[in-house]
Amino acid sequence: MASRKTTKPTTTPCLPCKGTGEVSRPVRVGRQRRTVGQQTGMCLNCFGVGEIPADDSPPEGR
């Protein structure tokens, strides 16, 4: 019988949220779409985890 793997899969920090799992978006109101503040939300790149698997990371130079 083969032994089980004990290594965790390698992960890298998410670039858009810098590993926090949250990103800020500007809030715009009115007819002229003035920016009045920031609203935080879940990062859609890593789904709020803050890490992405190393094999899913974008290639360099992109």
C-alpha positions as CSV (number, residue, x, y, z in Angstrom):
1,M,0.0,0.0,0.0
2,A,1.3,3.4,-0.9
3,S,1.7,6.1,1.8
4,R,-0.5,9.2,1.6
5,K,0.7,12.5,0.5
6,T,1.2,15.0,3.4
7,T,2.0,18.1,1.4
8,K,-0.6,20.8,1.0
9,P,-1.2,22.2,-2.4
10,T,0.7,25.4,-3.0
11,T,-1.3,28.6,-3.0
12,T,-0.5,32.2,-3.9
13,P,-2.0,35.4,-2.5
14,C,-4.8,36.8,-4.7
15,L,-3.6,39.9,-6.6
16,P,-6.8,42.0,-6.8
17,C,-7.5,41.8,-3.1
18,K,-3.9,41.3,-1.9
19,G,-4.9,38.3,0.2
20,T,-7.6,40.0,2.2
21,G,-10.6,38.5,0.4
22,E,-12.3,42.0,0.1
23,V,-12.1,44.6,-2.6
24,S,-13.3,48.2,-2.6
25,R,-15.5,49.6,-5.3
26,P,-16.5,53.3,-5.8
27,V,-20.2,54.2,-5.1
28,R,-21.7,56.5,-7.6
29,V,-24.9,58.4,-7.2
30,G,-27.0,60.9,-9.1
31,R,-27.5,61.7,-12.7
32,Q,-23.9,62.8,-13.3
33,R,-22.6,59.6,-11.5
34,R,-20.6,61.4,-8.9
35,T,-18.4,59.3,-6.7
36,V,-19.4,59.6,-3.0
37,G,-17.5,56.9,-1.3
38,Q,-16.2,53.3,-1.2
39,Q,-18.1,50.0,-0.7
40,T,-16.3,46.8,0.2
41,G,-17.3,43.5,-1.2
42,M,-16.1,39.9,-1.6
43,C,-13.3,39.4,-4.1
44,L,-14.7,37.5,-7.2
45,N,-11.3,36.3,-8.2
46,C,-10.7,34.2,-5.0
47,F,-14.3,34.1,-3.7
48,G,-13.2,35.8,-0.4
49,V,-10.5,33.3,0.5
50,G,-7.6,35.5,-0.2
51,E,-5.6,32.7,-1.9
52,I,-5.7,31.1,-5.3
53,P,-4.2,27.7,-6.2
54,A,-0.8,28.1,-7.8
55,D,-1.9,26.3,-11.0
56,D,-4.7,28.8,-11.5
57,S,-2.5,31.9,-11.1
58,P,-2.2,34.0,-14.3
59,P,1.0,33.8,-16.2
60,E,3.6,36.5,-15.7
61,G,3.6,39.5,-18.1
62,R,-0.1,39.8,-18.3
